[in-house]
Amino acid sequence: MAEKILTGPYVQLRDLLALRYRPLAEPLSTPSVVSARGGTRLSKQRGRGIDFSEVRAYQPGDDIRTIDWRVTARKNKPHTKVFREERERLTLVVVDQSQSMFFGSRLRLKSVAAAEFAGLAAWRAIQHNDRVGGLVIGNQEVAIHKPYRNLKHLARFLGDLVRFNNALERGAELPDREHLREALLRVRRLARSNHRIYVISDFYPLGDHWRDTFRALSRHNEVVAVRIYDPLERQLPRADRHTVADGHSRWQFDAGNQRLRAKYEQRFNRHQADFETLCRDCAVQSGLLATDKNVHQAVGWL
């Protein structure tokens, strides 16, 4: 049975809270690890951590403080406790809820798809006992939430995500590039090191502000960039005359014009190629999610 996805023009807080109970699919693929830093998952390295692993015979060089005296007395040979080292990971979810995301032709808008991905990423991190924070970028505001291992703080982040999502409306002006640049600078200040960072956006426009941010973040963090797009951005509808509007003006075009169709598709493919090149050059893992696809089908490693 197909997995249910969030649909419609807006998202509600109850929808994002309910994502907590959506079962996680088995990973279809694993993103390349850019950083050597991990999270609160069991490490292959063994050391004096907080998670007990096993008792084994004492070996020269073992810390005498870890000797298990009960097993030693019972077997009349020294035995030591072995622990798995725990490494803390901080997860930061950066989600774009600016005007370019307020677009969609099937099932939902890009802003709703981005909100669903952000909610799933945050809940998955919490279920792995990571500290989770986030940053929501709106048309005029930026909401910042430092990482905590706390459901109350996660609910506040999701609440701001819903607030920014519901503030989007037809006809609003696109934020200027300086607003986006300042928001990305805040991400860099918040994520110094040892973070897994999800960046969820349509990446319009794709400029130096993204390159500078990805290069700075990927030096000491693991970064995953997920581009949200609508199928109508990739390919024009069937051959016919169509009308489009932005809340102020209306335009008509003939979708049967083969030259127009080819040019339109090339524009999307060029932007996608530039996005992938940027991520590859900056050692950032990339993903692509269409508004009419579910997260696990499009990005299997979430």
N, C-alpha and C positions, 0 to 999 in steps of 0.2 A: 504494500500500500504506500502511495506517495506521501511523503512527509509534508505536514501542513506548514505553510509559511504565513507570515504576517502580510496582510493585504490592505489596500486602501490608500487614501491620501495622507493619513496621519496615523501615528502610533499612540497608544495609551499606556499608562504606567502598569496597569494590570497585565498587559501583554508582555512587557519586558520582565516583570516579576515572574510570570508563568514560565518563562524560558528556563528557569531554574530546574524545572521538572522534565524538560525535554531530554530524552535519552541521548547520550553522545554516541555517534557512530564510530566504528573502528576506523582509525586513520587510513586513508587510501594511499597517502604518500607522506613522507616526512620532510619538512623544510630543512634546508641545509643550516647547520648551526654555525652562526657567524662568530658568536662569543663563546668563550670557554666557561662562562658563568652559568650556573644552574639555578634550580629552584628548590622548593622543599620536597623534592622527590629523592628516593634512595639513590645514592651515588655508588658507582662502581668502586670508588676509592674507599678503603677501610681505614678508620682512624678512631680517635676517641670522640665520637659524636654523641647524639642523644638517643639513637635508635639501636637497640640491642640486636645483634645478628646471630651469634653462636658462641659456644665454648669449645676451645680446642687446646691441644697440648701446648704448653709454654715453649717458646722458642727464644734463643738468645737475641737480645735486643728489644724484646717486648717490654712494655711499661709494667713494672711490678705493681703499680697501683690498680691494674686491671685483673690481677690474679683472683680467680674464683676459689676461695679457701674451702668451701664446702665440697666441691668436686675434687679439689686437690687432696683433701683428707680422705674422701671415699675411695679414690683410685690410687692413693699413695704416690701420685706423680703430680707435679705442678701443672695446672691448667689455667688458662687466661680467658677472659671475656673479650669478645670481638664485637665492635660496633660499626655500623654503617654511618659514614659521615653525612650529615644533613647540610645541604646548601640552600640558603634562602633565595628565592627569586621574587622579584617585584614585577608586576604586570601593569602596563600603562596602556589604556585604550584611548586613542586619539580619533575622534569621529567628526567628520565635516557635516554640518547642518546649515550650510549657507545656501544662497539662492540658486546656484547652479544645480544643487541636488534636488530642487523642487520641480522635478520633471519625471514623467513616466507615461507609457502608453499601454502597458499590460500589467494587470494585477495590482501593481503598487508603484509608488514613486521611488526614485533613487534614495531619497532621504529615509524612507521606511526600511528599505533593504539594508542601508548602512546602520540604522538603529538596531535592527535585528542581529546583524553580525556583531555589533559592539556588545549587545546584551549577552549573546552566546559566549563571546570571548571572555567577558567579565565573569560570568557564572562558572565557566570551565576553570578559570584560574582560582576562584574561591573554592571550588570542589577539590582542587589540588593543594589547598592550604597556602596558596600564594597571597601576598599582599597585593591588593588591586586598587588602582586609581585611574583617573581619566581626565581628559580634556575635551570639551565640546566647543566647536567653533561655529558661531552663528554669524549673522549678517553684520552685527554691530558689537556683540559681546563675546566674551570667552569665559567659560566656566572651568575652573581648575579644581581638581580633587586629588590630593596627595594619596599615595597608596597606603591602605590599611587592610588588615585581615579582619574585617568587621562588616556584618551584613547591613548595619545601619548606614555606614558610609557608602556602601555599594548602592543602597536604595537612594541615597541623596544624589549620587552620580546619575543613576537612571532617571531620577526625577528631573534633573537639569536637562538631560538628553530629550525627555518628553517635552519639556517647556520650550526648548529651542526648536524642536520639530514642529510643535503646534503653532509657533509664531510665524512660520513660513506662510506666505500668501502670494497669490498671483499679482504680477505687476510691480513687485518690490525691486529695488535697484540691487545689482550685484555689488558686493563689498569691494572696496578698492584693494589693490595688491598690497598696500602697506599694512592694512588690517590683517591680512593673512600672514604676512611676513612677521609681524609682531606676535601673532598667535604661535607661530612655529618657533620663535625665539623663546617663548615661555615653555614650550615642550623641552627645548634643549636645557633650559635652566632646571627643570623639574627632574629630568632623567639624566643624571650624571653618569651612572654606571650600574651594571648588574641588573638591568631591566630587560624584559621582553616587551617590545613596543609594537602594538598594532596601529597602523595608520590607515583609516578607512575614508576614502574620498573618491570623487571622479577625476581629481587631479587636473581640473581646468582652472586657470591656465597652468601649463607645465613649464615652469621657469626656473631660474637660478635659485629662487628661495627654497624650492624642493631639493635641489642638488646640494646646497649648503647644509640644509637640515639633515638629510640622509647621511652625508659624509660625517657630520659631527656626531650623530647618534650612533652610527654603526661602529665607531671606534671602540666603544666600551659597552655596547648593548647588542642584543639580537633584535633586529627590526623586520617586521612583516608589513608590507604595503599591499593593500587590497583595493583595486580599482573597481568602482561600481559603475555600471553602464546600463542603458536601456536599449532593447533591441532596435528601436526606431533610430537610435543614434548610429547604429551599425549599418542598417540597410533601409532604404526607402520602402514604403508600402507598395502594394500592387499597382500596376499601371492605371492611373486615373488622375483626375484633377482633384487636388486636395487643398484645404484651407487650414492655416495655422494661425494662432494668435498668442500674444504674450501678455494680455491684459490691457494693452494700450493700442496696439496696431494689429492688423490682419493681413496675411499674404496668401496668395494662391500660387500653386506650382503644378506642373504636369509631371507626375512620377513615371510616365512612360518614356520620357526622354532618356535614352540609353547613355548618352554622354554625361548627363546630370547624375544618373544612378552610379556610374562608374566613378565619377569624381567624388561623389558623396561617400562611397565605400572606401575609396583610397584615403580620404581625410581621416576616417576612423582608424584604419589600419596604420597610418603614419603616426597618429597619436599613440596607439598601442605599442608600436615598435619603439618610439622614443621613450615611453614609460618603462618598457622592459630593459632598454639599454641603460637608462638612468639607474634602475635598481641594480642591474648587474655591475655597473661601474662602481657603485657605492656599497657593494656587498650587502644588499638588501634582498630578502626573499619577497617575491611578488606573487599576487593572485588576482584573478579576474572573476567578478560575480555579476551576472545579469539579473535584472529585476524580476524576471519570470522564472528564475531557478532557485532551488533551495540551497542553503549554505553548504551542506555536506556534499551535494552533487557537484557544486562548482569548486569548492575549496575543501577537499577532503581531509586536510590535516588540521582543521580546527577541532 
